[in-house]
Amino acid sequence: MALHRLTPIEHSPVLSQTFGANVWLKREDWQPTSSFKIRGIGHLCQHYRDQGKKQLVSSSGGNAGMAATYAGRVLGLKVTVVVPETTPEFMRQRIKQQGAELIVHGDAWDIAHERALNIAAKPECGLVPPFDHPEIWRGNATLIAEAAEQMPEKPGAIVVAVGGGGLMCGILEGMHAQGWRDIPLIACETHGAASLAASIAAGKCVTLPSITSIAKSLGAKRVADEAFAWSKKHPVFSHQMGDETVKSVCRRFLDDHRALVEPACGAALSFAYEPPLEWQKRGPLLVIVCGGSVVRLSDIQ
Ligand SMILES: *Cc1c(COP(=O)(O)O)cnc(C)c1O
């Protein structure tokens, strides 16, 4: 049995008005641990369980670590999450509350990750990366298979937030399995975390020098090679916006839909709230509400 839930598809009257055509929301914020991550990471963790692994190791202090911890608890596997000192206290607590062993190591993610790699070198351990793994993409693809059954009309465009591109790869895999090769994908990133946009502009996969956006879940300095490869074989349109926009969009979404989502998710929602002129009314739009745990009300106020 899959670890993720079948999430609702919801028609949004408010966003349909701001966008100018039907807007459908895939409510991944309703997943266990509040983000889509459990689809792909849950799938990878089950794969490890089937291989006889006894322990899962993650180096994500964000939603990937949360999903790995949840998956391990349900599957009966030990979970170790190694995070750097920069991981906020409230996220350390949330990960521990889910039942993981938390190790705080080093003053930057790379150093914590090295420790995670060392632990995961033991044969009984499975390393759980945040986005760059085919099993993760396969799990994320279930989102589109579900949406295709649930939606009363074929989408005219699909909107997704892009960090390292694991969600994007899964969505595109699912779209192609569905025969949706002609539907444009809108890849949303904030300024300061736009590693896919930089790669598309450069014509090759590039690494950003640093991440300067508040949308931490989009903060991969480099996207998976697979994500960049998709941008060459599918109509992928890059859309960017600033931190102030995503914060105000999160506040509006909280009022309109009574749900608190991360700035990362606000990046995708902003396409429907503040559509670029050339896309207005080009619906029906399917927006992946990716959700996220790494947010408190005070962060968007
Ligand atoms: C991980 C995550 C993203 C980005 O997903 P990638 O697979 O890294 O592109 C976006 N939003 C939320 C809430 C996330 O947890």
The ligand as an ORCA input file, in Angstrom:
! r2SCAN-3c Opt
* xyz 0 1
  C      10.496     19.986     -2.052
  C       9.496     21.028     -2.227
  C       9.399     21.786     -3.411
  C      10.329     21.613     -4.574
  O      10.365     20.274     -5.038
  P      11.596     19.761     -5.903
  O      11.294     18.336     -6.148
  O      12.830     19.966     -5.077
  O      11.617     20.579     -7.136
  C       8.413     22.731     -3.490
  N       7.568     22.957     -2.481
  C       7.616     22.250     -1.334
  C       6.654     22.559     -0.264
  C       8.585     21.268     -1.167
  O       8.643     20.565     -0.042
*
